[in-house]
Amino acid sequence: MRFGGLTAVRSVDFTVNSGEIVGLIGPNGAGKTTFFNCLTGLYVPTEGTVSYKGTVLPPKPHLVTKAGIARTFQNIRLFANMTVLENVLVGRHTRTKEGLWSALLRGPGFKKAEKASEERAMELLEFIGLAHKRDHLARNLPYGEQRKLEIARALASEPGLLLLDEPTAGMNPQETRATEELVFAIRDKGIAVLVIEHDMRFIFNLCDRVAVLVQGEKLVEGTSDVVQADERVVAAYLGEPFEATPEDTQPATEAESTTSTKGEAQ
């Protein structure tokens, strides 16, 4: 992806398997969010293509979402004056087949689809722990719950691949841990997850693999141990080797360590 004479992303290529969490890290300006914008159709790549399950995706956000890729944003983008439930229902639009005339006439088919969407939305609110706030305005939620709501809205589109852009930005340690558990629960549903994050402890605890971008190019990709030990990563980004605390080195639970490798998103 080029902007005039600046190449923001160059030759970035990797695969994310279903039921796998992959981290994407790098210094500010490394091209991480630009890469996400190319994947989701917000930017049209200068060169190259984005493929999902073997199908090349058109650079149009609604078609990318319909194909099975959903995302959250670095800066929360909720509908502030809509309720918690309504925000999740917005995410259902690509999975609702009812058209304009059905909505205007409000026939049996429309009412059935509307009920099914609300039931699914409530399931997702239960999943993230916000069912009791279904009628609250999104703007009145605490910051951490707004982050959760944005994830629920993304999940409402039934994605096979979920892109999270700095999901713990601005969170305290308790909120960060809750987000980690939520991402593990999403992974356990067989969804592929790709995460941009600056919190190194969070990313290395969370991810099966980590890729490092530097100046728009992939420097290295591998397990957390491989990435942390790479001298180029230490020099370019980490500054010093990451030292795990005793809590970080505890064995993962069965739910946290179980992954599935069926299917893939590229």
Contacts in CASP RR format, 6 or more apart in sequence:
PFRMAT RR
TARGET T0000
AUTHOR 0000-0000-0000
METHOD contacts of the structure
MODEL  1
MRFGGLTAVRSVDFTVNSGEIVGLIGPNGAGKTTFFNCLTGLYVPTEGTV
SYKGTVLPPKPHLVTKAGIARTFQNIRLFANMTVLENVLVGRHTRTKEGL
WSALLRGPGFKKAEKASEERAMELLEFIGLAHKRDHLARNLPYGEQRKLE
IARALASEPGLLLLDEPTAGMNPQETRATEELVFAIRDKGIAVLVIEHDM
RFIFNLCDRVAVLVQGEKLVEGTSDVVQADERVVAAYLGEPFEATPEDTQ
PATEAESTTSTKGEAQ
1 7 0 8 1.000
1 8 0 8 1.000
1 9 0 8 1.000
1 34 0 8 1.000
1 35 0 8 1.000
1 38 0 8 1.000
1 43 0 8 1.000
1 45 0 8 1.000
1 46 0 8 1.000
2 8 0 8 1.000
2 46 0 8 1.000
7 216 0 8 1.000
8 29 0 8 1.000
8 31 0 8 1.000
8 34 0 8 1.000
8 216 0 8 1.000
9 31 0 8 1.000
9 34 0 8 1.000
9 35 0 8 1.000
9 38 0 8 1.000
9 45 0 8 1.000
9 213 0 8 1.000
9 216 0 8 1.000
10 216 0 8 1.000
10 217 0 8 1.000
11 217 0 8 1.000
11 218 0 8 1.000
12 35 0 8 1.000
12 213 0 8 1.000
12 216 0 8 1.000
12 217 0 8 1.000
12 218 0 8 1.000
13 218 0 8 1.000
14 22 0 8 1.000
14 211 0 8 1.000
14 218 0 8 1.000
14 221 0 8 1.000
14 266 0 8 1.000
15 264 0 8 1.000
15 265 0 8 1.000
15 266 0 8 1.000
16 22 0 8 1.000
16 161 0 8 1.000
16 192 0 8 1.000
16 193 0 8 1.000
16 194 0 8 1.000
16 264 0 8 1.000
16 265 0 8 1.000
16 266 0 8 1.000
17 192 0 8 1.000
17 259 0 8 1.000
17 260 0 8 1.000
17 261 0 8 1.000
17 262 0 8 1.000
17 263 0 8 1.000
17 264 0 8 1.000
17 265 0 8 1.000
18 160 0 8 1.000
18 190 0 8 1.000
18 191 0 8 1.000
18 192 0 8 1.000
18 260 0 8 1.000
18 261 0 8 1.000
18 262 0 8 1.000
18 263 0 8 1.000
18 264 0 8 1.000
18 265 0 8 1.000
19 187 0 8 1.000
19 188 0 8 1.000
19 189 0 8 1.000
19 190 0 8 1.000
19 191 0 8 1.000
19 192 0 8 1.000
19 193 0 8 1.000
19 259 0 8 1.000
19 260 0 8 1.000
19 261 0 8 1.000
20 187 0 8 1.000
20 192 0 8 1.000
20 193 0 8 1.000
20 208 0 8 1.000
20 209 0 8 1.000
20 259 0 8 1.000
20 260 0 8 1.000
20 261 0 8 1.000
21 183 0 8 1.000
21 184 0 8 1.000
21 187 0 8 1.000
21 193 0 8 1.000
21 194 0 8 1.000
21 195 0 8 1.000
21 206 0 8 1.000
21 207 0 8 1.000
21 208 0 8 1.000
22 192 0 8 1.000
22 193 0 8 1.000
22 194 0 8 1.000
22 195 0 8 1.000
22 207 0 8 1.000
22 208 0 8 1.000
22 209 0 8 1.000
22 210 0 8 1.000
22 211 0 8 1.000
23 194 0 8 1.000
23 195 0 8 1.000
23 196 0 8 1.000
23 197 0 8 1.000
23 203 0 8 1.000
23 206 0 8 1.000
23 207 0 8 1.000
23 209 0 8 1.000
23 210 0 8 1.000
23 211 0 8 1.000
24 32 0 8 1.000
24 35 0 8 1.000
24 194 0 8 1.000
24 195 0 8 1.000
24 196 0 8 1.000
24 210 0 8 1.000
24 211 0 8 1.000
24 213 0 8 1.000
25 32 0 8 1.000
25 196 0 8 1.000
25 197 0 8 1.000
25 198 0 8 1.000
25 200 0 8 1.000
25 203 0 8 1.000
25 210 0 8 1.000
25 211 0 8 1.000
25 212 0 8 1.000
25 213 0 8 1.000
25 227 0 8 1.000
25 237 0 8 1.000
26 32 0 8 1.000
26 212 0 8 1.000
26 213 0 8 1.000
26 214 0 8 1.000
26 236 0 8 1.000
26 237 0 8 1.000
27 214 0 8 1.000
27 236 0 8 1.000
27 237 0 8 1.000
30 213 0 8 1.000
30 214 0 8 1.000
30 215 0 8 1.000
30 216 0 8 1.000
31 213 0 8 1.000
31 216 0 8 1.000
32 165 0 8 1.000
32 196 0 8 1.000
32 213 0 8 1.000
33 74 0 8 1.000
33 165 0 8 1.000
33 196 0 8 1.000
34 43 0 8 1.000
34 216 0 8 1.000
35 213 0 8 1.000
35 216 0 8 1.000
36 71 0 8 1.000
36 163 0 8 1.000
36 165 0 8 1.000
36 196 0 8 1.000
37 43 0 8 1.000
38 44 0 8 1.000
38 45 0 8 1.000
38 50 0 8 1.000
38 59 0 8 1.000
39 50 0 8 1.000
39 64 0 8 1.000
39 69 0 8 1.000
39 71 0 8 1.000
39 163 0 8 1.000
40 61 0 8 1.000
40 64 0 8 1.000
40 65 0 8 1.000
40 69 0 8 1.000
40 71 0 8 1.000
40 163 0 8 1.000
41 50 0 8 1.000
41 57 0 8 1.000
41 58 0 8 1.000
41 59 0 8 1.000
41 60 0 8 1.000
41 61 0 8 1.000
41 64 0 8 1.000
42 61 0 8 1.000
43 59 0 8 1.000
44 59 0 8 1.000
45 59 0 8 1.000
49 56 0 8 1.000
49 57 0 8 1.000
50 56 0 8 1.000
50 57 0 8 1.000
50 59 0 8 1.000
50 64 0 8 1.000
51 57 0 8 1.000
51 266 0 8 1.000
52 64 0 8 1.000
52 67 0 8 1.000
52 68 0 8 1.000
52 69 0 8 1.000
52 161 0 8 1.000
52 265 0 8 1.000
52 266 0 8 1.000
53 263 0 8 1.000
53 264 0 8 1.000
53 265 0 8 1.000
54 266 0 8 1.000
55 67 0 8 1.000
57 63 0 8 1.000
57 64 0 8 1.000
57 67 0 8 1.000
57 69 0 8 1.000
58 64 0 8 1.000
62 94 0 8 1.000
65 94 0 8 1.000
65 157 0 8 1.000
65 159 0 8 1.000
66 94 0 8 1.000
66 157 0 8 1.000
68 157 0 8 1.000
68 158 0 8 1.000
68 159 0 8 1.000
68 160 0 8 1.000
68 161 0 8 1.000
69 159 0 8 1.000
69 160 0 8 1.000
69 161 0 8 1.000
69 162 0 8 1.000
69 163 0 8 1.000
69 265 0 8 1.000
70 154 0 8 1.000
70 155 0 8 1.000
70 157 0 8 1.000
70 159 0 8 1.000
70 160 0 8 1.000
70 161 0 8 1.000
70 162 0 8 1.000
70 163 0 8 1.000
71 154 0 8 1.000
71 162 0 8 1.000
71 163 0 8 1.000
71 164 0 8 1.000
71 165 0 8 1.000
72 147 0 8 1.000
72 150 0 8 1.000
72 151 0 8 1.000
72 154 0 8 1.000
72 163 0 8 1.000
72 164 0 8 1.000
72 165 0 8 1.000
72 167 0 8 1.000
73 150 0 8 1.000
73 165 0 8 1.000
74 165 0 8 1.000
74 166 0 8 1.000
74 169 0 8 1.000
74 196 0 8 1.000
76 146 0 8 1.000
76 147 0 8 1.000
76 150 0 8 1.000
77 150 0 8 1.000
78 87 0 8 1.000
78 138 0 8 1.000
78 139 0 8 1.000
78 146 0 8 1.000
78 149 0 8 1.000
78 150 0 8 1.000
78 153 0 8 1.000
79 86 0 8 1.000
79 87 0 8 1.000
79 90 0 8 1.000
79 138 0 8 1.000
80 137 0 8 1.000
80 138 0 8 1.000
80 139 0 8 1.000
81 137 0 8 1.000
81 138 0 8 1.000
81 139 0 8 1.000
82 90 0 8 1.000
82 137 0 8 1.000
82 138 0 8 1.000
83 134 0 8 1.000
83 135 0 8 1.000
83 136 0 8 1.000
83 137 0 8 1.000
83 138 0 8 1.000
84 125 0 8 1.000
84 130 0 8 1.000
84 133 0 8 1.000
84 134 0 8 1.000
84 135 0 8 1.000
84 136 0 8 1.000
84 137 0 8 1.000
84 138 0 8 1.000
84 141 0 8 1.000
84 149 0 8 1.000
85 118 0 8 1.000
85 121 0 8 1.000
85 122 0 8 1.000
85 125 0 8 1.000
85 134 0 8 1.000
85 135 0 8 1.000
87 138 0 8 1.000
87 149 0 8 1.000
87 152 0 8 1.000
87 153 0 8 1.000
88 121 0 8 1.000
88 124 0 8 1.000
88 125 0 8 1.000
88 149 0 8 1.000
88 152 0 8 1.000
88 153 0 8 1.000
88 156 0 8 1.000
89 117 0 8 1.000
89 118 0 8 1.000
89 121 0 8 1.000
89 156 0 8 1.000
90 153 0 8 1.000
90 156 0 8 1.000
91 153 0 8 1.000
91 154 0 8 1.000
91 156 0 8 1.000
91 157 0 8 1.000
92 117 0 8 1.000
92 120 0 8 1.000
92 121 0 8 1.000
92 156 0 8 1.000
92 157 0 8 1.000
93 157 0 8 1.000
94 157 0 8 1.000
95 117 0 8 1.000
95 156 0 8 1.000
95 157 0 8 1.000
95 158 0 8 1.000
96 113 0 8 1.000
96 117 0 8 1.000
97 113 0 8 1.000
98 109 0 8 1.000
98 110 0 8 1.000
98 113 0 8 1.000
98 114 0 8 1.000
102 109 0 8 1.000
102 110 0 8 1.000
102 113 0 8 1.000
103 110 0 8 1.000
120 156 0 8 1.000
121 156 0 8 1.000
122 131 0 8 1.000
122 134 0 8 1.000
124 152 0 8 1.000
124 155 0 8 1.000
124 156 0 8 1.000
125 131 0 8 1.000
125 133 0 8 1.000
125 134 0 8 1.000
125 152 0 8 1.000
127 152 0 8 1.000
127 155 0 8 1.000
127 185 0 8 1.000
128 148 0 8 1.000
128 149 0 8 1.000
128 151 0 8 1.000
128 152 0 8 1.000
128 182 0 8 1.000
129 148 0 8 1.000
130 141 0 8 1.000
130 145 0 8 1.000
130 148 0 8 1.000
130 149 0 8 1.000
130 152 0 8 1.000
133 141 0 8 1.000
133 145 0 8 1.000
138 146 0 8 1.000
138 149 0 8 1.000
141 149 0 8 1.000
143 170 0 8 1.000
143 171 0 8 1.000
143 175 0 8 1.000
144 171 0 8 1.000
144 175 0 8 1.000
144 179 0 8 1.000
147 167 0 8 1.000
147 168 0 8 1.000
147 171 0 8 1.000
147 175 0 8 1.000
147 179 0 8 1.000
148 179 0 8 1.000
148 182 0 8 1.000
151 162 0 8 1.000
151 164 0 8 1.000
151 167 0 8 1.000
151 182 0 8 1.000
151 186 0 8 1.000
154 162 0 8 1.000
155 162 0 8 1.000
155 186 0 8 1.000
155 191 0 8 1.000
159 191 0 8 1.000
160 190 0 8 1.000
160 191 0 8 1.000
160 192 0 8 1.000
160 265 0 8 1.000
161 191 0 8 1.000
161 192 0 8 1.000
161 193 0 8 1.000
161 194 0 8 1.000
161 265 0 8 1.000
162 186 0 8 1.000
162 191 0 8 1.000
162 192 0 8 1.000
162 193 0 8 1.000
162 194 0 8 1.000
163 194 0 8 1.000
163 195 0 8 1.000
163 196 0 8 1.000
164 183 0 8 1.000
164 193 0 8 1.000
164 194 0 8 1.000
164 195 0 8 1.000
164 196 0 8 1.000
164 197 0 8 1.000
165 196 0 8 1.000
166 196 0 8 1.000
166 197 0 8 1.000
166 198 0 8 1.000
167 179 0 8 1.000
167 183 0 8 1.000
167 195 0 8 1.000
167 197 0 8 1.000
168 175 0 8 1.000
168 176 0 8 1.000
168 179 0 8 1.000
168 180 0 8 1.000
168 197 0 8 1.000
168 199 0 8 1.000
168 202 0 8 1.000
169 198 0 8 1.000
171 179 0 8 1.000
176 199 0 8 1.000
176 202 0 8 1.000
179 202 0 8 1.000
180 202 0 8 1.000
180 205 0 8 1.000
180 206 0 8 1.000
183 193 0 8 1.000
183 195 0 8 1.000
183 206 0 8 1.000
184 206 0 8 1.000
184 255 0 8 1.000
184 256 0 8 1.000
185 255 0 8 1.000
186 193 0 8 1.000
187 193 0 8 1.000
187 259 0 8 1.000
188 255 0 8 1.000
188 258 0 8 1.000
190 260 0 8 1.000
192 264 0 8 1.000
192 265 0 8 1.000
195 203 0 8 1.000
195 206 0 8 1.000
195 207 0 8 1.000
197 203 0 8 1.000
197 206 0 8 1.000
200 238 0 8 1.000
200 242 0 8 1.000
201 242 0 8 1.000
201 244 0 8 1.000
201 245 0 8 1.000
201 248 0 8 1.000
203 210 0 8 1.000
203 224 0 8 1.000
204 210 0 8 1.000
204 224 0 8 1.000
204 227 0 8 1.000
204 228 0 8 1.000
204 242 0 8 1.000
204 244 0 8 1.000
204 248 0 8 1.000
205 248 0 8 1.000
207 224 0 8 1.000
208 223 0 8 1.000
208 259 0 8 1.000
209 221 0 8 1.000
209 222 0 8 1.000
209 223 0 8 1.000
210 221 0 8 1.000
210 222 0 8 1.000
210 223 0 8 1.000
210 224 0 8 1.000
210 227 0 8 1.000
211 218 0 8 1.000
211 220 0 8 1.000
211 221 0 8 1.000
211 222 0 8 1.000
212 218 0 8 1.000
212 219 0 8 1.000
212 220 0 8 1.000
212 221 0 8 1.000
212 227 0 8 1.000
212 230 0 8 1.000
212 233 0 8 1.000
212 236 0 8 1.000
212 237 0 8 1.000
213 219 0 8 1.000
214 232 0 8 1.000
214 236 0 8 1.000
214 237 0 8 1.000
219 230 0 8 1.000
219 232 0 8 1.000
219 233 0 8 1.000
219 236 0 8 1.000
220 226 0 8 1.000
220 227 0 8 1.000
220 230 0 8 1.000
220 232 0 8 1.000
220 233 0 8 1.000
221 227 0 8 1.000
227 233 0 8 1.000
228 234 0 8 1.000
228 238 0 8 1.000
228 241 0 8 1.000
228 242 0 8 1.000
229 241 0 8 1.000
234 240 0 8 1.000
234 241 0 8 1.000
251 257 0 8 1.000
END
